[in-house]
Amino acid sequence: MSFELFVALRYLFARRKQAFISLISLISVIGVAVGVMALVIALALMTGLQGELRDRILSSQAHIYVWKTGGITDYTSEVAKLRQVPGVAGAAPTIFGKALVVAGDAQAFISVKAIDPALEPSVTGIKEAMRQGSVDVLANESEDQPPAILIGEDLAKQLNVSLGDSVTLVTPQGTLSPMGMIPRTRRARVAGIYNLGLYEFDSSYGFVSLPFGERLMGKDAADLIQLRVTDIWDAPRIADDVTHRLGPAYVAQDWSDLNQSLFTALGLEKMAISIAIGLIVMVAALNIVASLILLVMEKSRDIAILKTMGTSPKRIMTIFMMQGLIIGIAGTVFGGSGGLALCWVLDHYRLIKIPADVYQVAYVPFVVLPRDFALVIVSAIVISFVATIYPSRQASRLDPVQALRFE
């Protein structure tokens, strides 16, 4: 053990008559630990919430939407053409519309999405999300029964319907009559109930077949083609590549553009929370400064004796820097370990519940990224080290004659 480290440890673990110094050091360790733990948990919370929302949105939606000037009259050839673009894993047509769904006394406004049941599972997670019924029922409709519709669990609870029940769909696209425009009304049967895990979709979306969607919305062609890519972070480049390869008649928009406001807001919240809680670490660093200043005042006689025995100012400075670093490293280790453990418990047991209709998810997920964790640890140690500079310099500049004059 080096001389500087030996003296630093002796000063850190003060004897009984100097127990106050040890108490101040302990409080400094606890302060750093609390700051590091809070920062790890806050970053894990925002990262987990951001990732959970992104995963659920991307399992419910396509990664890229492609429109064509003049409309998509033959979606089969368009799908085959878009599947040839490098990086595209799946393609499917769709028609979007709005409708009022009525079941008895209950009613709700929903977004109607007309899909090809054979192609839709290649771009969204609707097939895996089915809790009752199947997506394939949309392809096997018969004239003896009303057309099928798939609805989310939250919408089914809101309408108080179950598998096989009938609902009425009322769309703004109506029929012109002498009495004016009469809204178009269609009967449909609930052929499937799904849970995509995103409240927005589970409470306000209904999936129907393309032929039924065309009749319901009064359209004769698909609105757009949905694409799923192999790498979600490559979606912006692939969207640009679609226009470059197929011509200016094709307009593509990726998921990051469609949800830009949401993820920008989450990113700003993560930054703001990190800065706010990072101030806790700064406060803990001030505790280190205070404890070292008190220690220098308490040990001024010892410092003077060490100097008269030939100890250089640099070594005196190193002693107090080591003591501050020991406090900072100990607090950082305890805080980082406690933060990791608490994040695991909170995430594994899903202890923090939140309203799904507000935040889109039912609980708060905690995800600790190695990069964020390393940044917190390194920052805490650096701040602790910087906090030792001033009191250590003061100790190294202490005049032995002045310190020993009244001893």
Long-range contacts (C-beta under 8 A, 24 or more apart in sequence): 3-315, 4-315, 4-318, 4-319, 4-322, 5-322, 7-306, 7-319, 8-319, 8-320, 8-322, 8-323, 8-326, 9-326, 11-295, 11-299, 11-319, 11-323, 12-323, 12-326, 12-327, 18-298, 20-294, 21-291, 21-294, 21-295, 21-298, 24-287, 24-290, 24-291, 24-294, 25-291, 25-323, 25-327, 27-287, 27-291, 28-284, 28-287, 28-288, 28-290, 28-291, 28-327, 28-331, 29-327, 29-330, 29-331, 29-334, 30-331, 31-280, 31-283, 31-284, 31-287, 31-331, 32-281, 32-284, 32-285, 32-287, 32-288, 32-327, 32-328, 32-330, 32-331, 32-332, 32-335, 32-380, 32-384, 33-330, 33-331, 33-332, 33-334, 33-335, 33-338, 34-280, 34-284, 34-335, 35-277, 35-278, 35-280, 35-281, 35-282, 35-283, 35-284, 35-331, 35-335, 35-380, 36-281, 36-331, 36-332, 36-334, 36-335, 36-336, 36-339, 36-376, 36-377, 36-380, 37-335, 37-336, 37-338, 37-339, 37-342, 38-277, 38-280, 38-339, 39-274, 39-277, 39-278, 39-280, 39-281, 39-339, 39-376, 39-380, 40-335, 40-336, 40-339, 40-340, 40-343, 40-368, 40-372, 40-373, 40-376, 41-339, 41-342, 41-343, 41-346, 41-366, 42-273, 42-274, 42-277, 43-270, 43-273, 43-274, 43-368, 43-369, 43-372, 43-373, 43-376, 44-339, 44-343, 44-347, 44-366, 44-367, 44-368, 44-372, 45-273, 45-364, 45-366, 46-266, 46-269, 46-270, 46-273, 46-274, 47-270, 47-367, 47-368, 47-369, 47-372, 48-347, 48-364, 48-365, 48-366, 48-367, 49-266, 49-359, 49-361, 49-364, 49-365, 50-263, 50-266, 50-267, 50-270, 51-365, 51-367, 52-361, 52-365, 53-262, 53-266, 53-360, 53-361, 54-263, 56-196, 56-197, 56-198, 56-360, 56-361, 57-198, 57-255, 57-259, 58-232, 58-255, 59-124, 59-125, 59-129, 59-196, 59-197, 60-124, 60-125, 60-196, 60-197, 60-198, 60-201, 61-124, 61-255, 61-258, 62-92, 62-123, 62-124, 62-226, 62-227, 62-228, 62-255, 63-123, 63-227, 63-228, 63-229, 63-232, 63-235, 63-254, 63-255, 64-226, 64-227, 64-228, 64-229, 64-235, 64-238, 64-239, 64-242, 64-252, 64-253, 64-254, 64-255, 65-224, 65-225, 65-226, 65-227, 65-252, 65-253, 65-258, 66-224, 66-225, 66-226, 66-227, 66-242, 66-250, 66-251, 66-252, 67-223, 67-224, 67-250, 67-251, 67-252, 68-224, 68-225, 68-249, 68-250, 68-251, 69-248, 69-249, 69-250, 69-251, 70-249, 71-221, 72-221, 72-222, 72-223, 72-224, 72-225, 73-221, 75-116, 75-221, 75-222, 75-225, 78-222, 78-225, 79-119, 79-225, 81-246, 82-225, 82-227, 82-242, 82-246, 85-227, 85-238, 85-241, 85-242, 85-245, 85-246, 86-238, 86-241, 87-229, 87-230, 87-231, 87-234, 87-237, 87-238, 87-241, 88-227, 88-228, 88-229, 88-230, 88-238, 89-122, 89-228, 89-229, 89-230, 90-119, 90-122, 90-123, 90-227, 90-228, 91-119, 91-122, 91-123, 91-225, 91-226, 91-227, 91-228, 92-116, 92-119, 92-120, 92-122, 92-123, 92-225, 92-226, 93-119, 93-210, 93-222, 93-224, 93-225, 93-226, 94-120, 94-222, 94-223, 94-224, 94-225, 94-226, 95-210, 95-213, 95-214, 95-217, 95-219, 95-222, 95-223, 96-223, 97-171, 97-173, 97-213, 97-216, 97-217, 98-171, 98-172, 99-169, 99-170, 99-171, 99-206, 99-216, 100-169, 100-170, 100-171, 101-151, 101-155, 101-159, 101-167, 101-168, 101-169, 101-170, 101-206, 102-167, 102-168, 102-169, 102-170, 103-159, 103-160, 103-161, 103-165, 103-166, 103-167, 103-168, 104-159, 104-160, 106-158, 106-159, 106-160, 107-159, 108-155, 108-158, 108-159, 108-203, 108-204, 109-204, 110-151, 110-155, 110-204, 110-205, 110-206, 111-204, 111-205, 111-206, 112-169, 112-171, 112-205, 112-206, 112-208, 112-213, 112-216, 112-217, 113-205, 113-206, 113-207, 113-208, 113-213, 114-207, 114-208, 114-209, 114-210, 114-212, 114-213, 114-214, 114-216, 114-217, 115-207, 115-208, 115-209, 115-210, 115-213, 116-209, 116-210, 117-209, 120-207, 122-228, 123-226, 123-227, 123-228, 124-226, 124-228, 125-196, 126-150, 126-194, 126-196, 126-207, 129-194, 129-195, 129-196, 129-197, 130-192, 130-193, 130-194, 131-193, 131-194, 131-195, 132-162, 132-163, 132-192, 132-193, 133-163, 133-190, 133-191, 133-192, 133-193, 134-191, 134-192, 135-192, 135-207, 137-191, 137-192, 138-191, 138-207, 138-208, 138-209, 139-209, 141-209, 141-211, 141-212, 145-189, 146-186, 146-187, 146-188, 146-189, 147-186, 147-187, 147-188, 147-189, 147-208, 147-209, 147-212, 148-188, 148-189, 148-190, 148-191, 148-192, 148-208, 148-209, 148-212, 149-188, 149-189, 149-190, 149-191, 149-206, 149-207, 149-208, 150-190, 150-191, 150-192, 150-193, 150-194, 150-206, 150-207, 150-208, 151-190, 151-192, 151-193, 151-194, 151-205, 151-206, 151-207, 152-193, 152-194, 152-195, 152-196, 152-201, 152-202, 152-203, 152-204, 152-205, 153-193, 153-194, 153-195, 153-202, 154-199, 154-202, 154-203, 155-202, 155-203, 155-204, 155-205, 155-206, 156-190, 156-193, 158-203, 161-190, 162-190, 162-193, 163-190, 163-191, 163-192, 163-193, 164-189, 164-190, 164-191, 165-189, 165-190, 166-190, 169-206, 169-216, 171-216, 171-217, 171-218, 173-216, 173-217, 173-218, 184-216, 184-218, 186-212, 186-215, 186-216, 188-212, 197-361, 198-360, 198-361, 199-356, 199-357, 199-360, 199-361, 200-360, 203-357, 227-252, 278-379, 281-379, 281-380, 281-383, 282-383, 284-331, 284-384, 285-328, 285-383, 285-384, 285-386, 285-387, 286-387, 288-324, 288-327, 288-328, 288-384, 288-387, 288-388, 289-387, 289-388, 289-390, 289-391, 291-327, 292-320, 292-323, 292-324, 292-387, 292-388, 292-391, 292-392, 293-391, 293-394, 295-320, 295-323, 295-391, 296-320, 296-391, 296-394, 296-395, 296-398, 299-395, 300-398, 300-403, 301-403, 301-404, 301-407, 303-395, 303-398, 303-400, 303-403, 304-398, 304-399, 304-400, 304-401, 304-403, 304-404, 305-400, 305-404, 307-398, 307-400, 308-400, 308-404, 313-396, 313-397, 314-396, 316-392, 316-395, 316-396, 316-398, 317-392, 317-393, 317-395, 317-396, 318-392, 319-392, 319-395, 320-388, 320-391, 320-392, 320-395, 321-385, 321-388, 321-389, 321-392, 323-388, 324-384, 324-385, 324-387, 324-388, 324-391, 324-392, 325-381, 325-384, 325-385, 325-388, 327-384, 328-380, 328-381, 328-383, 328-384, 328-385, 328-387, 328-388, 329-381, 329-384, 331-380, 331-384, 332-377, 332-380, 332-381, 332-384, 335-380, 336-373, 336-376, 336-377, 339-368, 340-368, 340-373, 343-367, 343-368
